[in-house]
Amino acid sequence: MATNLAVDDRLIDEARSIGHHKTKKEAVTAALDEYIRWRKQLRILDHFGTVDFDAKYDYKKTRRLDRIAADRK
C-alpha cells in the first residue's frame, strides 16, 4: 500500500544511520515494528498484581518430575 507521509528528514537520516538501514522504507518499517512490539510488551503491566502467587510452589520439583516422566517413555 503506497502511503505519503511528511516525516522529518533528520529523523529518517538518523534512524537509517543508527539502524544501518539502506532505505527510508527499511528504517520506517523497522521503527514501526519495534514500536508495535514495545507497545504489546507494555500491556503485560496491566496484569501486574492480578496473578495469584503460591509461595509454596516448587518449580524445580515439577521440572524433575517432568524429566523423570520423559525418561520413562
N, C-alpha and C positions, 0 to 999 in steps of 0.2 A: 504494500500500500504506500503510495507516494504521499509524503507529508512535507509541507513547507513550514519551517519554524524560524523565527528570528532569535537566534541564540548568540550570546556574546562570543565573538571570535577569540577573545583572550582566554575564556574558559575552555573552549574547544581545543585550542592550541595547547594549553597547559595539560588538559586531560590526555591528549594524544601523546604528549611528551612523557608524562608520568607513567602512563599505561603502555607505552611503546606501541601505540596503535598506528596503523598505516593510513587509515582514512578517518574522516569525521564520523562517518556512519558506524565504523567499528568502535570508536570512542563513545558515541552516544548509546549504542546498543549495550556495551559493557557497563556503562553508568546506569542505565535503566535496569539491567539485570541485577546489578549489585544493590540498587535501591529497593527493588522488589524483594530480594532475599532478606535484606535488613529489616524491612517493614514486617515481613512474615515472622521473623525471629522475635520482634518486639511483642507480637501477640501472645507469646508464651508468658509474658509478665502478667497478663490478665488472669492467669491461673495460679499466680503466686499466692500461697496460703489457702488454696482451695483443695489441695490433695491431702488426704489423710495419711499420716505417717505413723508407722508402727516401730517404735524404738527397739522392740524385741526381735524384729525380723532379721534373720541371718542370711544375707545373700550368698555368702561364701559356702554355707552348708547346702544351699539349693544348687549351687554350681557343682559341688562334689556329688550330690545325688544325681544330677543330670549326667555327669561324666560316668558314673557307675552304671546308670541305665543304658547309656550309649555303648559302653564296653560289653554289656551282656547281649547286645543284638547281634 
